[in-house]
Amino acid sequence: MTRPHVNPAIRFFADGAGYLAYNSETDSLHELNAVASLIFELCDGSRTMGEIQALALPALPFGHHVEIDRFLADSLASGLLIPASASPTAPREFTAEELSTLVEHLCETGQPDAALRCAKKLTQVAGADPATWHTLGRIARLAGRRTLAADAYERYLAACPEDASIAHLLVALRDEPPPPRASDDCVRLTFADFASHYDTKMRDNLAYQAPERLASCIHAELGDSSGLSILDIGCGTGLAGTILRPRAAKLTGVDLSSEMIERARTRGTYDSLEVAEITEWLAGTRSQFDLIVACDCLVYFGDLTALSQLVAARLMPGGVFAFTVERGDVYPFRLTDSGRFTHHRDHIRAIAVQSGLQLACLETSFLRTEAGLDVTGLYTLLRKPAVD
């Protein structure tokens, strides 16, 4: 008669009233309630199926013995349990490193609820490491668990008060009045590590289409015009610059992140690249441009009035300011739990007037995805009046 025991490939941890077990061979999670967890413990290779049933039966209401049989059969079929070997290996609990790896795997494979449960356990297994609270905050935020995310980030920030990016996220999670823009330190920290895999994540994972769609808006306004002096503010790794290059006699890129600028430099697309905060750079330069582009960087600004006025001063007569923002329903703008700002259409119209620019295009379209959902953007072109 079969004497089942837990598959040695299983790692597990106690979670509430039961166990959560992961099979690395089949990449499958098993959520075990109290009775299933009892059976899990009984399956050590020393007992027959009948003996296991007899020991587990008192935990179930009368007449529910078939559920034990079903669990045993399903567990043998799924690989949670295997027939006893000569020397069965006892199941082992997760180490902190294994659990951390599993959390990331579950996130990447679209299993946020399971990732959240594992992230909570991780704070218990390795709670002295503030990174575990950062992980829990990130997973909870992505799962829409704002209170849990705020609490986890508070714990992390208490140990790492210099992390400006988390301090910025907490402003949104606490529903506090937003700052005018994300701080320089926040932006630098956000992209310091992101730069190495920015293109892959944005293109392959998030279906990022802003550069191409903004280029279509520019083409509708400027046609095939070329030989332009173009400024790409918040140029990042240069995804937009690659598309703008055929129009440019001179292409300049500016970004606050030195890591992103280094990635842009490897493309060989730009004539000039500078590490600088874009409003300071615009205020300090005397250069004039036919086209100024800001693709997916103004999401770190709230009120766009001052920036658009600086841009207007740097545009040639007839020049165009082309940019994207995330569309929002709160006027004039709102800081979201992502740490990015959304902007209302009427705010875009207002900054055009206040900057002395003419609204040439204001289209609503897809930007990218986030957490499996579409992010909608406002694709905007503002033109500086030509001199009569």
Secondary structure, 3 states (H helix, E strand, C coil): CCCEEECCCEEEEEECCEEEEEECCCCEEEEECHHHHHHHHHCECCCCHHHHHHHHHHHCCCCCHHHHHHHHHHHHHHCCEEECCCCCCCCEECCHHHHHHHHHHHHHCCCHHHHHHHHHHHHHHCCCCHHHHHHHHHHHHHCCCHHHHHHHHHHHHHHCCCCHHHHHHHHHHCCCCCCCECCHHHHHHHHHHHHHHHHHHHHHHCCCCHHHHHHHHHHHHHCCCCCEEEEEECCCCCHHHHHHHHHEEEEEEEECCHHHHHHHHHHCCCCEEEECCHHHHHHHCCCCEEEEEECCCHHHECCCHHHHHHHHHHEEEEEEEEEEEEECCCCCEEECCCCCEEECHHHHHHHHHHHCCEEEEEEEEEEEEECCEEEEEEEEEEECCCCC
